[in-house]
Amino acid sequence: MLSKYACRYLQIGWDLVAVNPKGAVDLDLDFHQPQGIWTRRLADLGMEGVQVNLGVRTGPASNLLVLEVRPGDGEPPFDNWDDWRSGCVAEVGGGWEQHYYILPPGWPAPSSCFLDPHRLMVFGAGGLVLAPPSLEPRVQENMRWLRPPWETPPCRPSPRLWQFLMEHIPNLAAPEPEDEPQVPEWSDIYGTISVHPAVLQILLAPAASPEEYYLQILHSALESGLTDPQVLLGLLWHAPLGDARSRPQGRQELQNLIVGSQKKDESQAALEKVTTLLQELQGAFAALSGAGSQAPAAAPIPPPPKSAPPPPAVAYNQAPPNSPPEVWNEPGGRFSHPRQNQTNSLPEVYDHAAMRVLWRPRENIQVERDRYEAMLYELGKLGAWNEIQQDYSRENKLLREKIESQQQKEISRLRRLCTQNQNQKKDKGWWR
């Protein structure tokens, strides 16, 4: 049971630790090791009768914020149903609930603390929260998911909840770094974009969402040749229909948007270069195959000297002279395919290195076909072995789950017998 939940938490990206019943992390169990190692260690601890709980490190370690609250208890806004609730909720016991929130990149993580008037426990930076199916020591009940994260992922804190945390946790609104670039004034930005009417027009064009509004402004600015990050930041920051100025992380989000668009432009430029090279290569192949088309960017072959006769016509079934036979190494043996009708004359067009790479003799077609059929045969074998391996994996998984279930039953029975035995000794006075 624990290994199943641990695998899911690790797949989500949470920083997982093993916690003993007293809340200490001293079980010599590291979930950063390969799964086979910590799974065996977890099974050994279970056989020894050690109670193991699963803890998740909150804050930047897992980009996670967890609020433990008792709905209906405490002061507003946690005294009723409101928009502070998360879609990812766990039941602790005793009426307490854990609400999980995601911390987007750049958001400051609040420190872990307890707000007594609101009956609210905040697990933030440096915090460690127990996750289902751990045993809650205060109520001696196993925690359970009401809405697990693999079905309903944690959401961002609502604006009202984030404002509440900023007001009640002093170190949440962390000061901005001194080296962070300042936003230029609107007067400076206007002097730069005044010569670009398309950018001025897009500033007043409404959009379906703030993200789409900023994207269309950024796209128009880049098309107009505005690539300075400071100019782009000031343009987005002073956009009249935007909302970044009213959000605490608005500047950081705009900077991330600008950096992402610049990386995308670099990738697009690299893709265009590759596309151009492919078009040139296709043109070269078309010229060799006699299709009548030439590569648009291919350099023409220089004419021969006036004293020399013109080169003969190229025969595509003609092989270069003195070329060694092509050898094909196979698991079953080694054979060579000799070239037929080899001549000692070579057209001057083959003297170019690129032409030698592009030229392929007709006699190689049979060899390439045999190689292709051998490759298909090997791929078929690999596919069959893959299906067999998947069947074995499913059977092993079912057996492992049955063994774990049986182990849990036997451990529970042994614990119950030990407790009964100790009670009988105390009643009979054997302890004396």
N, C-alpha and C positions, 0 to 999 in steps of 0.2 A: 504493500500500500504506500509506504513512504517513498520507495524508489520510483513508483509511478508518478507521484506528485512532484518529486524532485526533478525528474526528467522534463516534465512540462514547465516547471518554473525556469529551468536552465534554457529551454528552447525559447521562452519569452525574452530572456536576457536579464533576468534578475540575478543579483549577487546573493548566493545561497550559502548558509552556514548551518552546522549542526549544533543544537543547544541542549544542555542537560536540563532536568526538571527545576534546578535552582537558577536557571537563566545564564549560566556560564558557558563559554565556548571553549571547552577543554576535552573534547571527545576524540581528538586525533583523527578527524574525518574531514578531508578536503574535497569539496565538490569541483575544484578546478582540475583535478586529476582525471584521467580517462574513466569512462563510465564503469568499465569492468572492475576497476580498483575500488572505487567508493561504494559500488553495489555490494561487493564481497565484505567490505568493512562494515557496512550497514547491517548486513545479515549476521555477521559475527557479534555485533553489539546486541542485536535482538536475541540471539541464542544465549548470550550472557545475562539476559534479563535487564539490560540497561534501557531506560526510557529515553528515546531520542525525539526531539522536537525539531521542526524545520523553521529556521529564522531567515528573514530577508533583510538585507541592509538597505535602508531607505536613503533618500537624498541623491547626490550625484552618482553613487555607486550603481544604482539601478534606475536612475531618472524617475524616482517614485516618491510620492507624498501620500501618507496614510493618516487618516483621521479616525480615532476611536471615540465613539460618541454613543450616548444612550438617548435615542429619539424620545422626545416628550419630556426630557429632564434638562434642567438648566435654563439659562437665559437665551433670548433670541440671538441669532436666527435658528438655533438648534432645538427650539422647543416645539416645533411643528414641521410639517412637511413643506419643504421649500426647494428652491433650485440649487441648494448646496449639495444635494445628494448625488452620488456617483452611480454609474451603471454597473460597476464592479464592486460587489458587497460580500463580506464574509460575516457570519454569525459567530460571536465570541462566546456567548452564554451570559445568563443573568440580565438579559435585555440589552446588552452592549453589541454594537455593530462596528465593523471596520469598513471604511470607504476608501477605495484606492483611486489615486489620481496620477496622471502622467505629468512630468515636468518637462516641457519642451526645452530644447537647447537654448541656452542663454538666460533662462529664468533663474533667479536666485533661489536656493533651497532654504526654507526656514529651518531654524534649529529645533531639535526635539524638546518639547516642554509640555507642561500640563496647565491648562487654563481653568482654574477652579470655579469661577462664577459660571462658566458655560459648561462645566463638566465635560471638558474636551481634552483628549490626549493627542498631541501632534507628534508624528514620527517623521522627521525630516533629515537634515544633514547630521550624519553620525548616529542615526537611530537604527534600532534593530527590532523588528516586529515579528511576532510569531504568525505563521501562516498555517491554514488547514493542511492536514488533519492533526495538528499538534494538540497536545493536552494543555488546556489553560489552567495554570496552577491556582488561580484565585477561586474558580468555581469547580475545578476538577471535572471538566467536561471537554470533550473533543470539539474543536472548532470545525465548522463546515461552511462550504461556499453556498451562498444564496444565488449569486450570479458570478461564475468563475471567469477569470481573465481570458481564457482561451475561447469563451463564447461571447462575452461582452468585454472587450479590452478597456482598460482604464481611460477615462476622458480627462480633458483639461479642467482645472478648477474654474467655476463660473466667475464672472467679473465681480459679483457681490461677495462671493466667498474669498476671492483673492484680496479684495479691498479690506475685508474683515481681518484677514491674517496680517496684512500690512499694518493695520492699526494696532493690533494687540501683540505682535511679535516685533520687538524693536529692531533686531538685527536683520529682518527680512529685506528691507529696502537697502541693500548694500550700496555703498558709494560707487560711482562709475570710475573706472581706471583713469588715471591722469593722462595716459598716452592715447586715450580714445579720441579719434578725430572729431572735431566740432562741426556742427552743421552750418554751412554758409548762410549768410543773410539772404533774404528774398531779393533785395536790390542787386546783389551780385549775380544771383541766378538769373534774374530777368534780363540783365545786360548781356548775358551769354546766350539765352534762348530767344531773344527778341528777333534775331535774324532767321529763325526757323518757325514759320507760321504753322506748320503741321503740329509741332510740339505744343504751341499755345492753344491750338484748337482742341487737341486731345485732352488737355487739362480740364476742360469743361464738358467732356463727353461722359455721361453716366454709364455705369456698368452694373452687372447683376450682383457683384460682391466686391468688397474692398480689395481682395487679392487680385481679381480680374482687372480692376481699375488700375492698380499699380503695375500690373504686367503690361497692359496696353500702353501706359505712359513710357515704361522702360523700353518697350519694343520700338515705339516711335522715336525716342531719343537716340537709340543705337542706330536706327536707320538714317537719322539725320547726321550721324558722325560724332555724336557726343559720347565719348568713352571715358572721360575723367570720372573716377569713382566719387570724388567730392561733389562734382556738379550733379551727378546722378542722385546722390544722397540728398542734396539740398532740393532738387527738383521733386523727388518723391515726398520729402518731409513737408514741404510747403504746398503740396497739391491740395486744392481747395475742397475736393470731395473725399479726401482720405480721412482715416481715423487713427493713424499711427501716433499722432501727437497726444491722443487721449489715453493711450495704453502704456503701461510701464516699460514694456519691452519692445515698443514700436521701433525705436532706432536700430536695435540689434536685428530685428526681423527684416528691416529694409536693407541693412548691410548684407545679411545672408542672401536676400533676393538678388542683390546686385552681383555678389560674388558668384552665385549659381548661374546667372545669365551670362557672365563673362566666360565661365568655364564651358558653358554650352556653346558659345560662339567659337571658342577655340576648337572644340570637338567638331563643330560643323565645318570649320575651315580645313581641319585635317581630313575630314570625310570628303570634301570637295577635291582636295589634292589627290586622294586615292582614286576617286571617280575619274578624274582627268587622266591619271596614269592608266586606268583600266580601258578608257576609251582609246587612248593611243595604242595600247597593246592589241585591242580588237581591230583597230585599223591596220596594224601590221599583219595580223593573221589574215585579214580580208585581202590584203595586197598579195600575200603569198599564195592564197588559195585561188587567185585569179577571179575574184568576185567582181572586179572592176571598180572597186572603191579603194581609196587611199586614206591613210590616217591623216586628219587635218593638221596635226601638230608635228608629224614625223618629218625629220630632216631629209631632204632629197639626197640620193646617192651622187657623189661628185662625178663628173664626166671623166673618162679616161684621158690620158695624154694624147695630144694630136698625133704623135709619132706611132702610137700603138694602135692596133686594129680594135674595133669595138668588140666588147665581150659577146660571146655566143648566147643564144637564147637559153633560159634556164629550163631544164627538164626536171620536174619534181619527182620523177622516179629514179633520178640519178643520185648515187651516194657519194660522199666525200672519199677521196683516195686514201689508201693506207689506214683506214679506220679499223680499229680492233673489233672483233666480233663481240656482240652484246652477251654478257653472261648473266644468268639468272640463278641465284642461290635459293634452293628450296630445302625444306627439312628432309625430303626423300633423296636428294642427290644434287648434282651440279651438272648443268649442260649449257651449251652455247648454241646460239642461233646464228649461223653464218649469214652474211649478206650476199645477195645474188647480184650479178651483173655489175660488179664494181669496175670502175674505169680509173684511169690514171689522170684524167683531166677533170678539173674542178672550175666551175664558173667563178669569176672574180667576185660575184655577189656574196659567195659563201666565206670570203676572207674576213668579212666583218664579224666581230664576236657575237653581236646580238642576233645576226642571221643564223649563226651556228646553233644558238640556243633555241630559236624558234623553229628551225627546220627539223622535221621528224620523218624518217624514211618509212616507206610503205611496209617494208618487211617487219617493222616493229609492231604492226597492228596485231598479229597473231600472238606475239609474246605478251602484249598489254592485255589482250583478252583473257589469256590463261591466268595472268596475275589477278585480274578482276574477278574471275570465277573462283579462284582460290580464296580471295578475300571474302567473297560472299559466303563461301562454305565455312570459313572460320567464324564469321559473324553469326551464322546460324547456330554453330556449336556453342558460341558464347551465350546466345539468347536462351538456348535450351538449358545450359548450366545455370543461368541466372534464374529461370523459373524453378528449377529444382532447389536452388539455394533459398529462394523465397518460401517455398513450401516447408523446407526444414526450419526456417526462421519462425514461421507461424506456429509450427508444432512445438518448437522450443519455447516460444513465448507462452503458449497455453500451459505447457508443463511447468514453467517457472511460476506462473500465477497460481497454479494449483498447489505447488510446493510452498510458496509464500503464505497462502491462505491456511494450509495445514500447519505450518510453523506457528502462525499467530494463534491458532486454536490450541496447539500443544503448550505454548508459552502461557496462555491465559489459564489453562487447566493446571499447570504446575504452580503458577502463582497462587491460585485458589487453594490448592492442596497445602502449600507452604503456610499460607495464612491460617488455615484450619488447624494445622499441626502446631503452630505456635500458640494458638488460642487454647488448645487442649493441654499443652504443657503448663501454661499459666494456671489453668483451672485445677490441675492435679497437684500443683506445687512442685513440679520437677525442677523448677528453676533454682530451688534451694540446694 
